[in-house]
Every structure is written in C-alpha cells, then in structure tokens.
Amino acid sequence: MTRKIFWENPYQTELATRIASVDGNDITVDETIFYAFSGGQESDSGTIGPYPVVQARKEGKGIVYTVTPGHDLKPGDAVDMSIDWERRYALMKLHFAAEIILELVYKHANPIEKIGAHIAQDKARIDFIWGENISTLFPAILPEALALIRGDHEIISAFSDEENQRRYWEVKGFSRVSCGGTHLKKTGEVGEIRLKRNNIGKGKERIEIYLCN
C-alpha cells in the first residue's frame, strides 16, 4: 500500500521517494504526494523523476502512475516527485467550495438528489435531479457559504477508518462529511466564489462554482 503523504500534508509539492514496482509505463512508489482522480476531484499534474505523469489511478489501497514511454525507471530507484502547486491549490479551493455548496443545497432543498460532481482547475460543478430552476436557491446559499469562508474556520481532515482508508473533513458547527480528497487548513483560503446555474436536461440542474481571486 502506498503511503499517501497528500493526506498528511496536502501543501507539500516535492518528495523524495522510491520506485516500488514497474510494469511497462505503469509504476508504483513507496510514498506519494501525487493525488489520483477520485470523488470527482481531478488528478494532480507533475513528474516522477524527469518523467511527466500522464495518468494517475487508484487500484485498491494503492495508486498506479503512468509515465511517458521511454523511461528507465526500475524497482528500488530513488526518485524525486514534484506536483504543480498552482493546479493543486486551485483544486483544493474549488473542492472545498463545492463541498460547502453541496451541504447548503441539502439544507435548503431537501429532498434533492445529487447525481454527479467534477472538480477541475478552472471550476467545480455539482449535478442534481431537481424539477425547478436551482438558481432560486442562490440568494439563500451563497451568503451562507461566503460567511463560512470569511469566518476562516479550521478544517479538520482525518481518518474515520484508517485500515480501510476512509477519511472525512469537518468544520465544527457546520458539517462533518466523508471525503478522501485533499483539504485546506482554513475555510478562508477558498476566497470569494460565484455560482452559475446550468440546465443540463429535463429535471436536471447543475451548479457551477468559480473562484473570484
């Protein structure tokens, strides 16, 4: 099982690690700071040694990285891993902004069904089954979201079940949510956000979330 440093310190951008296995262009490492796509959050971008990672995917409790062809990596090799911090930080901010908005949608529009989510570097989106224009919720949820962000509250991120690699985040007095993503230390790091409604089909509504800074 790969030790996931991105949970212990999601702000770390460089890591000296060691190649654990090699299968063609697919490799695993002993320890990693490189997040793999999960829960709607896109993978990090970066390198292992001098080689760009073109894909990162979860396999059980491990992570498999696909590097560019022509590498010379071997099991046991010591390598430096590096991630694109600008991308990681944008993903962390948009991820948590989306989590806040989702919790507030559940609060103001219960019952409502979430059917999808995606966190990219430029925006986050959450899709719902909802028979009305979801932007009618914005006057209620956006001020609450901004108040939580501006309050600069601590975000707790920890294991709920370490053996099975289950984690959660919590803001005291707001919510506790199961989530294995990379998380900020404080809500204030998100900064200002704006929301946009997108109708994606009959009875389906999308909220898009953008950073303003």
Backbone torsions as a table, in degrees:
resi	resn	phi	psi	omega
1	MET	NA	130.6	179.9
2	THR	-74.1	131.2	174.2
3	ARG	-74.1	124.6	-172.7
4	LYS	-98.9	90.9	-179.4
5	ILE	-65.3	-25.6	-178.8
6	PHE	-64.0	-19.0	172.5
7	TRP	-81.3	-38.4	-178.3
8	GLU	-72.5	-40.0	179.9
9	ASN	-147.7	88.3	-178.2
10	PRO	-69.8	-2.4	179.4
11	TYR	-96.4	-2.8	-179.1
12	GLN	-80.7	130.2	-175.4
13	THR	-113.6	-11.3	179.1
14	GLU	-130.6	143.4	-179.4
15	LEU	-151.5	132.6	169.5
16	ALA	-89.7	118.3	-177.2
17	THR	-135.0	-170.1	-176.8
18	ARG	-138.4	140.6	178.6
19	ILE	-68.9	127.0	179.8
20	ALA	-93.8	-39.3	-179.6
21	SER	-154.2	156.5	178.0
22	VAL	-136.6	129.0	175.9
23	ASP	-137.2	90.8	-173.7
24	GLY	66.7	-121.2	178.1
25	ASN	-94.6	1.7	178.7
26	ASP	-95.1	129.4	-179.5
27	ILE	-132.7	158.0	168.7
28	THR	-125.7	160.0	-178.0
29	VAL	-130.0	162.0	-179.9
30	ASP	-68.7	-44.6	-179.3
31	GLU	-133.8	153.2	-177.2
32	THR	-148.0	147.9	169.0
33	ILE	-110.9	2.0	-170.5
34	PHE	-96.0	105.5	-177.7
35	TYR	-72.2	139.3	177.1
36	ALA	-106.0	144.0	-177.2
37	PHE	-44.8	126.3	179.4
38	SER	-166.7	143.8	176.2
39	GLY	60.9	23.8	-178.9
40	GLY	91.1	-14.9	179.5
41	GLN	-84.8	125.4	-179.2
42	GLU	-65.2	159.0	177.6
43	SER	-67.4	158.5	169.8
44	ASP	-68.4	168.1	172.0
45	SER	-118.2	139.4	-179.7
46	GLY	171.2	-160.0	-174.3
47	THR	-134.0	153.9	168.2
48	ILE	-121.1	115.3	-167.2
49	GLY	63.4	-139.9	178.2
50	PRO	-87.0	4.1	-168.7
51	TYR	-102.9	127.5	175.9
52	PRO	-64.5	142.2	173.6
53	VAL	-88.1	121.5	-177.4
54	VAL	-96.6	-17.1	176.8
55	GLN	-156.9	142.5	173.5
56	ALA	-132.6	128.2	-177.4
57	ARG	-139.9	145.3	176.4
58	LYS	-77.7	138.5	170.9
59	GLU	-135.1	103.3	-174.5
60	GLY	61.9	-126.2	178.4
61	LYS	-94.0	4.5	-180.0
62	GLY	-109.0	176.9	177.0
63	ILE	-132.0	132.8	177.8
64	VAL	-108.4	130.1	179.2
65	TYR	-111.2	132.4	174.4
66	THR	-102.0	120.7	179.0
67	VAL	-105.2	169.6	-177.5
68	THR	-63.4	148.1	179.3
69	PRO	-61.1	154.8	176.8
70	GLY	90.3	9.6	179.4
71	HIS	-73.4	165.7	178.3
72	ASP	-123.0	26.0	-178.0
73	LEU	-71.7	142.1	-179.9
74	LYS	-134.4	151.6	175.7
75	PRO	-53.9	134.7	-179.2
76	GLY	94.7	-14.3	179.5
77	ASP	-64.1	136.4	170.6
78	ALA	-82.6	130.3	-177.7
79	VAL	-138.8	156.9	172.6
80	ASP	-100.4	132.5	177.2
81	MET	-108.4	139.6	-178.6
82	SER	-138.9	139.9	176.3
83	ILE	-121.6	157.4	177.3
84	ASP	-76.1	106.0	-175.3
85	TRP	-67.3	-39.6	-179.6
86	GLU	-57.4	-43.1	178.1
87	ARG	-67.5	-47.9	-179.5
88	ARG	-56.0	-46.2	-175.2
89	TYR	-67.6	-39.1	176.2
90	ALA	-62.9	-41.8	178.2
91	LEU	-63.7	-41.4	178.9
92	MET	-62.8	-43.8	-178.9
93	LYS	-67.4	-44.7	-179.7
94	LEU	-69.7	-34.9	176.7
95	HIS	-59.6	-49.9	-177.3
96	PHE	-70.6	-35.3	175.3
97	ALA	-58.8	-42.4	178.9
98	ALA	-65.2	-38.8	178.0
99	GLU	-62.0	-42.5	178.2
100	ILE	-61.4	-48.9	-178.1
101	ILE	-61.7	-41.7	179.9
102	LEU	-61.1	-45.6	179.4
103	GLU	-61.7	-37.8	-179.8
104	LEU	-73.8	-33.2	173.9
105	VAL	-62.4	-45.0	177.7
106	TYR	-59.3	-37.0	-179.5
107	LYS	-67.0	-41.4	-172.1
108	HIS	-98.4	-10.5	-176.0
109	ALA	-135.5	43.1	-179.9
110	ASN	-86.6	125.8	6.7
111	PRO	-90.1	144.5	173.7
112	ILE	-147.4	147.6	-176.1
113	GLU	-112.6	121.1	172.4
114	LYS	-79.7	131.7	-178.8
115	ILE	-120.2	-1.0	179.0
116	GLY	177.4	161.8	176.7
117	ALA	-159.7	151.8	177.1
118	HIS	-151.4	133.0	179.0
119	ILE	-116.6	112.1	176.8
120	ALA	-114.0	-179.5	-176.9
121	GLN	-73.3	-27.8	-175.5
122	ASP	-97.0	-23.4	179.9
123	LYS	-165.8	163.3	171.2
124	ALA	-116.8	154.0	175.1
125	ARG	-140.0	149.7	174.4
126	ILE	-132.9	131.1	-177.9
127	ASP	-109.3	142.7	-175.9
128	PHE	-136.0	154.3	161.0
129	ILE	-87.8	117.5	-174.9
130	TRP	-161.0	124.9	-172.7
131	GLY	-84.7	6.5	-179.3
132	GLU	-124.6	173.9	174.7
133	ASN	-73.5	113.1	-172.6
134	ILE	-70.0	-16.1	178.7
135	SER	-67.5	-15.3	176.4
136	THR	-66.0	-16.7	176.8
137	LEU	-83.2	-18.6	-172.1
138	PHE	-57.3	-42.2	179.7
139	PRO	-60.6	-22.2	177.6
140	ALA	-89.7	-45.1	-171.0
141	ILE	-84.0	-32.9	-176.0
142	LEU	-66.2	-46.7	177.4
143	PRO	-59.8	-37.3	178.1
144	GLU	-66.7	-40.9	178.6
145	ALA	-63.2	-45.5	-179.0
146	LEU	-66.2	-36.1	177.3
147	ALA	-63.8	-41.2	178.4
148	LEU	-65.3	-43.0	179.4
149	ILE	-63.5	-49.7	-176.9
150	ARG	-67.2	-21.7	177.2
151	GLY	-69.0	-14.6	175.8
152	ASP	53.5	48.8	-178.1
153	HIS	-77.5	153.1	175.5
154	GLU	-68.0	138.3	173.3
155	ILE	-107.6	114.7	176.8
156	ILE	-86.3	132.8	177.3
157	SER	-135.2	121.4	-173.2
158	ALA	-159.1	175.0	176.5
159	PHE	-79.4	136.8	165.2
160	SER	-95.8	-24.6	178.8
161	ASP	-152.9	93.1	-173.5
162	GLU	-65.9	-39.2	-178.0
163	GLU	-59.1	-38.8	-179.3
164	ASN	-99.1	11.4	173.8
165	GLN	59.8	40.7	177.7
166	ARG	-103.8	132.1	-175.9
167	ARG	-129.1	170.7	178.9
168	TYR	-148.0	163.4	165.6
169	TRP	-120.8	155.6	179.9
170	GLU	-148.8	135.8	165.7
171	VAL	-115.9	116.0	-175.8
172	LYS	-56.3	132.0	179.3
173	GLY	84.1	-5.6	179.3
174	PHE	-115.3	-66.2	-177.4
175	SER	-167.5	159.0	169.8
176	ARG	-128.6	125.9	-169.9
177	VAL	-133.9	134.8	174.2
178	SER	-67.7	127.7	-177.8
179	CYS	-168.8	134.0	179.6
180	GLY	-107.4	21.7	-179.7
181	GLY	-82.3	-172.8	174.9
182	THR	-94.2	134.1	-171.2
183	HIS	-125.0	148.7	175.4
184	LEU	-69.9	166.1	174.6
185	LYS	-84.7	-36.5	-175.2
186	LYS	-135.1	146.8	-179.3
187	THR	-63.5	-29.7	-177.4
188	GLY	-63.5	-19.0	179.5
189	GLU	-66.1	-22.8	179.9
190	VAL	-61.1	-41.7	-176.1
191	GLY	78.6	-168.3	-178.2
192	GLU	-73.0	145.6	178.4
193	ILE	-131.4	160.1	170.9
194	ARG	-133.4	155.2	-177.2
195	LEU	-116.7	148.1	176.6
196	LYS	-137.6	136.9	177.9
197	ARG	-93.2	142.1	175.8
198	ASN	-138.6	120.8	175.7
199	ASN	-83.3	119.0	-173.4
200	ILE	-109.0	11.1	178.8
201	GLY	150.4	168.2	-177.9
202	LYS	-58.8	121.2	179.3
203	GLY	74.1	9.9	-179.6
204	LYS	-122.3	130.6	-177.5
205	GLU	-127.7	146.1	179.6
206	ARG	-124.7	135.9	169.3
207	ILE	-106.8	123.6	174.6
208	GLU	-102.3	139.4	-175.4
209	ILE	-122.6	129.6	-177.8
210	TYR	-125.8	147.0	171.7
211	LEU	-84.7	140.9	-179.5
212	CYS	-97.7	-3.5	-177.5
213	ASN	-129.7	NA	NA
